[in-house]
Amino acid sequence: MLATVLLEGFHAVKHALRFGADVHPLITTDLSAAISLAETHAPDLIEKFKAATEVDKAGFVVRVGRTHPTGVAGFAERPDLPFDRGAPIVLLDNPRNLGNFGATIRVAAGLGAGGVISTGDVDPWHPNVLRGSAGLHFALPVAKAENLDFDGELIAFDADGDLLTGPIPDNAVLAFGSERHGLSQEVRDKATRIVRLPMREKVSSYNLTTSVAMGLYHWVIHRAS
């Protein structure tokens, strides 16, 4: 049985709906305000938001656990999406910051990655990770890595690597370490190459989400050229 997940806020519900989620129930503390948001930010989903159930603020807190500025929330079954090996998969090596983890999924979805996988003990579907992705877990597969044996190149990003140049293969796996501890030795040993992103001298590191965005953007622009 698939697990039901909480979607907090208008934008999380919007993205889940756009990528095929059956959001039920969809609740709001102000139906007219939710419809107005849909009219300006998601006109393709107006009818979905018109069908939302209006609840009072106390009822919203009972179901969601807290209030939300948009007064919108929903529940949907976690999807079982296939990985696309025609686009790079992002591997997060033991990520620790749940908000950054979610933001990385959002970036990966926006740039058309084939999926996001992670090592370590953090649940990639943790509510705080889902909140950080703004519901874009529903746009691409998100899961724990079962092992580090992949078809295609495993390209690890690290400040000590060679500067990333040239195209990234569509079926590559792009590995990024945590911001504090970097890549594990296991990922380093499995990597077919270790590369770095351009960075100004005296700047110690990029935010994880920024690094993933730069790596995927590099793939996108070289693929299109």
C-alpha positions in Angstrom: 0.0 0.0 0.0 1.3 3.4 -0.9 1.8 5.9 1.9 -0.2 9.1 2.1 1.8 12.3 2.4 0.9 15.8 3.5 1.1 18.7 1.1 1.5 21.9 3.0 0.6 25.1 1.2 -0.9 26.2 -2.1 2.3 25.7 -4.1 2.9 22.1 -2.9 -0.7 21.2 -3.7 -0.4 23.0 -7.1 2.7 21.0 -8.1 1.4 17.7 -7.0 -1.8 18.2 -9.0 0.1 19.3 -12.1 2.1 16.0 -11.9 -0.8 13.8 -11.6 -1.5 13.5 -7.9 -5.0 12.7 -6.7 -5.1 15.2 -3.9 -7.9 14.2 -1.5 -8.9 15.8 0.6 -7.8 19.3 -0.5 -8.7 21.7 2.3 -8.6 25.4 2.8 -9.5 27.9 5.5 -10.7 30.4 2.8 -12.1 28.9 -0.4 -12.5 32.3 -2.2 -8.8 33.2 -1.4 -7.7 29.7 -2.6 -9.6 30.2 -5.9 -8.1 33.7 -6.3 -4.6 32.2 -5.8 -5.4 29.6 -8.5 -6.6 32.4 -10.9 -3.3 34.2 -10.6 -0.8 31.4 -10.1 -2.4 28.2 -11.5 -5.2 29.0 -13.9 -5.0 25.4 -15.2 -6.1 24.2 -11.8 -9.0 26.6 -11.0 -11.6 23.8 -11.1 -9.5 21.6 -8.7 -9.3 24.4 -6.2 -13.0 25.2 -6.6 -13.7 21.7 -5.4 -11.6 22.2 -2.2 -13.3 21.7 1.2 -13.4 24.8 3.4 -12.6 24.2 7.1 -12.1 26.5 10.0 -8.6 27.3 11.3 -9.0 24.9 14.2 -10.0 22.1 11.9 -7.1 22.9 9.6 -4.6 22.7 12.5 -6.1 19.4 13.6 -5.6 17.8 10.2 -2.3 19.5 9.2 -0.6 20.0 12.5 -0.2 23.8 12.2 -1.5 26.8 10.2 -0.1 27.8 6.8 0.1 31.3 5.3 -1.9 30.3 2.2 -4.5 28.4 4.2 -4.2 25.4 1.8 -3.2 21.8 2.3 -3.9 18.4 0.8 -3.2 14.7 1.1 -2.0 12.4 -1.7 -0.6 9.0 -2.1 3.1 8.9 -2.7 3.7 8.0 -6.3 5.8 5.1 -7.6 7.6 6.7 -10.6 10.1 5.0 -12.9 13.6 6.5 -13.1 14.5 8.1 -16.4 17.9 6.9 -17.6 17.8 9.4 -20.4 18.6 12.2 -18.0 21.1 12.4 -15.1 20.1 11.1 -11.7 21.2 13.2 -8.7 22.8 11.3 -5.8 22.9 13.1 -2.5 25.5 11.5 -0.3 24.2 11.5 3.3 22.3 14.9 3.2 21.7 16.4 6.6 19.7 19.6 6.0 16.2 18.6 5.2 15.2 22.0 3.7 18.2 21.9 1.4 17.4 18.3 0.5 13.9 19.5 -0.6 15.2 22.5 -2.5 17.5 20.2 -4.4 14.6 18.1 -5.5 12.9 21.2 -6.6 15.9 22.2 -8.7 16.3 18.7 -10.1 12.6 18.7 -11.2 13.0 22.1 -12.8 16.0 21.1 -14.8 14.6 17.7 -15.9 16.8 15.3 -13.9 15.9 11.6 -14.2 15.4 11.4 -10.4 16.9 12.0 -7.0 18.3 9.3 -4.7 20.1 9.6 -1.4 22.3 7.6 1.0 22.2 8.0 4.8 19.4 7.8 7.3 17.3 10.8 6.2 14.0 9.8 4.7 13.8 11.5 1.3 10.0 11.7 1.8 10.3 13.3 5.3 7.6 16.1 5.7 10.3 18.8 5.9 12.0 17.5 2.7 8.6 17.5 1.0 7.9 21.0 2.2 11.3 22.2 0.8 10.5 20.7 -2.6 7.2 22.6 -2.8 5.5 19.4 -3.8 7.9 18.5 -6.7 8.5 15.1 -5.3 5.6 14.2 -7.6 7.5 15.5 -10.7 10.3 12.9 -10.6 11.3 9.7 -8.7 12.7 10.3 -5.3 14.0 7.4 -3.3 16.8 5.9 -1.1 19.8 4.5 -3.1 19.7 0.7 -2.8 23.4 0.5 -3.7 26.1 2.4 -5.6 26.2 0.2 -8.6 25.0 2.2 -11.6 24.9 1.9 -15.3 26.8 4.8 -16.8 29.2 7.3 -15.3 29.2 8.2 -11.6 30.5 11.8 -11.6 31.3 13.0 -8.1 31.4 16.8 -7.4 34.1 17.9 -5.0 36.3 21.0 -4.6 39.5 18.9 -5.0 38.4 17.5 -8.4 39.3 18.6 -11.9 37.3 21.5 -13.3 34.1 20.2 -15.0 34.3 20.7 -18.7 32.6 19.2 -21.7 29.2 17.5 -21.8 27.7 15.2 -19.1 26.3 11.9 -20.4 22.5 11.7 -20.3 22.7 8.5 -18.2 25.2 9.8 -15.7 24.7 9.8 -11.9 25.8 13.1 -10.4 27.0 12.7 -6.8 27.0 15.6 -4.2 28.2 15.4 -0.6 26.8 17.1 2.4 27.8 20.7 2.9 29.8 20.0 6.1 31.3 16.5 5.5 31.5 16.3 1.7 31.6 13.0 -0.2 32.0 9.7 1.6 35.0 7.5 0.8 32.6 4.9 -0.7 31.3 7.4 -3.3 34.8 8.6 -4.1 35.9 5.0 -4.6 33.0 4.3 -6.9 33.3 7.5 -8.9 34.5 7.3 -12.5 35.7 10.9 -12.2 35.7 13.6 -9.6 35.0 17.2 -10.8 34.7 20.6 -9.3 32.6 23.6 -10.2 34.3 27.0 -10.9 34.5 29.0 -7.7 36.2 32.2 -6.7 39.3 32.0 -4.6 38.7 32.4 -0.8 35.1 31.2 -1.2 34.9 27.9 0.7 31.9 26.2 -0.8 28.5 26.5 -2.5 25.2 25.6 -0.9 24.2 22.1 -1.9 21.2 23.2 -3.9 23.4 25.7 -5.8 25.9 23.0 -6.6 23.2 20.6 -7.9 21.7 23.5 -10.0 25.1 24.3 -11.5 25.8 20.7 -12.3 22.5 20.1 -14.0 22.6 23.4 -15.8 25.9 22.4 -17.2 24.3 19.2 -18.5 21.4 21.1 -20.0 23.4 23.7 -21.9 26.0 21.3 -23.3 23.2 18.9 -24.3 21.4 21.6 -26.3 24.6 22.9 -28.1 
